[in-house]
């Protein structure tokens, strides 16, 4: 991963429509994640999760990586890369196998998930994730870990996430142009869930709405497993565009006004607080109240939340979301967003910031870093799983050698 081989590092790279974030995490001896480096740059050449200009995106990535390397005092060679966009698709599939030797082994579990993920997909699409939901053995259903259990027939349900092969190649190409390798491509919404959700929420039933600059990502967990995911290709940039058009101000100034002064609820915005709005073409700046700004922002936010609510209803899981909704992403920080969300969704809502981290927490304890930190959490989990499998394979190898010497083969 890095030239500093004595450090167990994992690197996440979130290439979004509005920003590029590179995060460096160090996995401690007790398997905790400590943030040791962060690089953040304005994103150029991206639109709604897709690459529009390879050179501009590569330059944004390079600057973020350089900043993270400097802070973490390391050399980055590979990353866990996030991906989103309207090309992301999800479906739930089922696989069935006969259990060998009447007892479930790791090989049986791998086989049944392989069958579940073997659903035909077009050559234009790429498999991102095949996430187990639950297992059934003979007549027993709802099994979370079937290893070692006895039976004849095992069935597995899995959540399959795919993306456009070309979209994946384009964003990977941007990373490779920076001299980096991609350890794995991860759906942004899944990474955010690793960062902001608790196990209790996943068990009880929870929905996550990650509001980025170009897309809104939705995920729904029921009984500890991911049941539904989707991408809506509208998000925070629509708010910025409304401000720019209605108040006739450049996009860059509209974004700054949104971040500093916008309020998603007109009832919470002051009519006395004044804001200076730069004009275009050398015209003099104008003054408006924060309440006037909120009257432009609130309808768009309500529209975004209503689109998300429609997707949740379409999933069929709305009545099972007992733990409510978690909103995260940069736009989730806006004043009044929580209150408007509660009004639209009619369920408990909280703002999701990264959980379970140490180190440079002041840099990343913010909803806008949910995906970037989640990529680290995902990478740490994968490294732990791979290490466990490697030890198991080594143990099996020694067992086979011992049996061979004992004449049992």
N, C-alpha and C positions, 0 to 999 in steps of 0.2 A: 504493500500500500504506500509506504513512504521509505525514504532512505534511512530514517531513524528506526531501525529494526527492533530496538528494545522497547519501543512504544507501540502499544496495541491501538492503532488509530483506525477510525472509520470516517469517510468523507461523504457528505450529501451535497447534491447540486440541484437546486430548484431554479429552473429557467422559466420564468413567468412572462406574462405580457407586459407588466409594469416594472418588474425588478428581477435581477438575478442574484441569488443568495447561495454562497458556498459556506458550508459549516464543517468544522473539524471536531470530532468527538474522540476522546480517549476512553477506552474501556478499562476500568479499574480492576484490581484483583478480585473485588467482590461483585464483579459483573455490573457495576453501575456505569452510567454515562456521564462523563465530565466534558463540558464544552470548553475547548482550548483555543479555538480560532473561528472567526466569522468574517466573511467578505460580502459586502452588499454593493451592487451597482445598479444604476438605471438600465433597464432592458431596452435594447434597440433591435429592430428586425423581427420581432415576434408579434403575432396578432391572434388572439383567441386560442392560444396554445399551439399554434402552428408557426413554422419558420417561414418568414417572408424574404429574408436576406441572410445568407449564410455568413458573409463576412462580418456584418454588424453583430449578429448573435455571437459569433466566435470571439469578437473583440470584447463584448460585454462579459462573456464567460472568463476570458483570460484575465481581465481586470479584477473580477471577483475572486478568482483563484489566487492571483498574486497577493491580494489583500489578506486572504485567509492564511496563506503560507507564511506571510510575514508575521501575523499575529501568533500563529501556532508554532513558529520556528520549525517548520518541516517542509519536505518536498512532496507534493501531491502527484501521484502517478495514475490513480484510478478513483472512480466515484460511483456512488449509487445515484442514478439519474432519475428525476421525476418527469412524468409526462401527463398531459391532459389535453383536452380538446373535444369538440363535438364528434370526432371520429371514434371515441371510446364507446364500446358496447359491452353489455353484460347479459348473462343468461345463467339459469340454474339447470344443472344436468345431473344425471344419476349413472352410477356404474355398479356392476354386479360381478362377483367372482366366487368361485368355490374355494373354501378354506382348506389349505394343505395341512395334513397331519392333525386335523380337528382342533388346532389351536392357532389363533391369529398371530402372525409374525410381522415384522417390519416389511418384509417382502410382499405379504398379502396386502398390507395397507398401501404400499407404493403401487401395486398392480391395480387395485380398485380405483384409486385416484387417477391413474393413467388411463383407465377405461372411461372414466367420467369425462376426462379432458380430451378424449379422442373424438369428440363431436366434430363432424366435418365443418371446416371453415374455408373460405375462399382463399386463393393464393394471394389476394391483395391484403389479407389480414394477418396479424401476428398475435400469438398467444402471450399475454402478459402474466396472468395469474390463474391458478386453479386452486381455490381455497376451500378446504373441507368444511362442511357445515355440520353434519352428523352422520352416524353410521347405524346400520341395523344388522343384527345377527339373528338369523332364523326369525323368530317371532318377537324378539326384543328390539324396540326402537329407541331412538333418542340417545344413543351411545356416543360419548365424546371422545373416548380413548379406548379402542377395542383391543389394544395390544395384550396378548396373553389369554384372551377370553376364548371359550370353547364354542364350537358351532360347526355348521356344514356350509352355510351360504351367507356371504356378507354383502351388504349393499351400502354404497356411500353416496351422499348428496354433496355437490360441490358448486361453488359460485365461480363461473368462468368470466374473465375479463379479457377482451381483445382490443386491439388498436389497429389503425391503418399501418401497413408495413412501410409504406413510403414516408409517412409522417415520422415513424420511429427512426428510419434510416437518416432522415434529414437532421433531426436533433442530435442523433449519435454522431453524425458527420461533423457537426459544429464542435462537439466535445473532442473528437479525435484530431481536429485541426489545431487544437490547443496542446497536442501531445499527450492526451489523457486517454485511458481506457475506461470503458463502461463496465462496472462489475455486474450491474443488473438494472433493467429499466422497470420503474415502479410507478403505478398509477398514483397521482398526487393525492387523491382523496383517501386512498388506503393509507398512505404515509401520514396524513393529517390525523387519522384515527389512532394510529400508534402513538401520536404525540399528545392528544388532548382528551382521550377517553379513559375512564376507569373501568375495571373489570365488572363492577357492580352495574354500571350503566349498560354495558354490552349484554349482560345477562337479563336485565329488566326490560330492555328494549329502548333503543335510542336512535335518533337521526342526527346526522352531522351535515351542516351546510357550510361549505368552504367558499367564501365569496372573494374571488380574486379580481384581477383587473379585467381579464377578458372572458372568463368563464366562471360559472358556479358549479361546484362538484357536490353531489348528494350521495350519502351512504346511509344505509339502515342496518343496524345490528339487532337481531332478535335471538334470545337464548344463547348469547355468547358468540354467534356466528354472523358473518356478513351475508345478508339476504338480498340486498338490492343496491345497485350503484348506477349513477347516471351523470351526464354532463349537460348543463344548459349553457349555450353559447352567448349569454349576455351577463354582464356583471358591473363592477364598479366604474368601468370606463364610460358606460352609458350615462352615469351621473355626471362625470366630468364633461362629457359632450353636451349635456343639457345646459350646464352652467356656462360653457363657452359660447353656445349659440344664443341663449336667451339674453345674456349680459354682454355679448359681443366682446369677449376677451380672449386672448390667445390660450391655446390648450394648456401650455405650461403654467400659466397663471391660474387657469381654472382648476387644475389639479392641486396647486398650492392652496387656493381658497377652500376647496373641498376638504383637504386634510386639516387645515387650521380652524375653519369656521363652520363648516356645514353641520347641520343637525337634521336627523331623519324624522323628527317630530316637530311640527310647527308649534305645538303647545308648549314645548320646552325651550323654544328659541326666544331670546330677548328682542324686543322691538326697539330698545334703546341703544344696544350695542351696534356701532357703525363699522362698516367694512369698506376699505378703498379698493375699487375694482379697476385695474389697468385697462385701457382701451387699445384698439388696433389702429395702425396707420398714423401714429403720432398724435392722435386725439387726446385731450386731457382725461385723466382718470375721473371716475364717478364714485359717488358715495351711496351705499345702500345699507339697510339694516340687516342684521343676522336673521330676523324673522322673515324678511322678504326672500332671502336665500333659501331658508328652510321650506318655503312654499313651493319652490322649484324642486328641491331634493326629495321631499316626502312622497309625492306621487310616484316618482321613479322607484324609490325603495319599496313602496307598497306593491308596485308591479312586479319587482324582482321576487319578493317574498311570495306573492300569489302564484307566480310561475313555479317556484319551488314546492308550494303546497299542492299544486296540481300534479306534480311528479310523484310526490309522496302518496297521494290518493291513487294514482295510477298503479303504483307498486302493489297495492292491496294490503299494506302493512300499517296503515294509519292508526288503526285501533289497537295495535300491539306496542306502540311506542310509549310505554309507561314512564320512562325516565325523561321524556320530553326531547327538546331540540337543543343542540349545541351549535352555535354559529361561530365561525372562525374565519381567518383571512383578514387582509388589511381593512376591508370595508366594514368588518364587524366592530371595529373600534369606534365608529362614528357615534357621537352623542345621539341618543334617542333610538338607535337601531334595535336595542334590546326591547324597549317598550313597544315599538311598532311590530316587531316579530311576535311578541306575546299576543298582541291584538289580532294579528292575521292568523296565526297558527292555533290559537286557543289551547296552548299547552305550556308547561314550564320551559323557559328558555334561559340558557346561560352562555356567557362568552367563553370560548375555549382558547386557553393559552397553553404552551408546552408544560407538561408535568414530568416529574421524576428525573430531573436533571440537576447537575451540580456544575461548578466551574464558573464560567463567564455568563451567569444567568441574567445579569442586567442587560446584556446585549440581545438576548433571544426570548425573554419572558414577555412575549407580545404575540397576539393572534396572527400577525403577518408573518411570523416565523414558524407557524405550526407545521407546514409541509417540510421546510428545510430541516427542522429538528426531528420530525417524524421519519425522514429518510435515514437519519442516524440510528434512531430506535429500531427501524426495520433492519438496517445493516447489522446492528449488534445482535438482534435476534437470529438472523440468518447465520452469522458466524458461530453463535452458540450451538445452533442446530447442526451445522456442518461438523463442528468439533465433536459433538456427541456421537454423530453417525460414524465419524472416523475412528473413535475409540471402540465403538461397537463392532465395526468391520475388523479392526485389529484383533479384538477379542475372539471374533468368529474364526479368523485366520489361524490364530494360535490353537483354538479348539480343534479345528480340522487337522492341523499338523499333529497334535497330541493323539487324536483318534487314529491317524494314519500309522503313527509309531506303535500304537497299542493294537494294531491289526483290526480296528473296527470298521475300516473302509474296505 
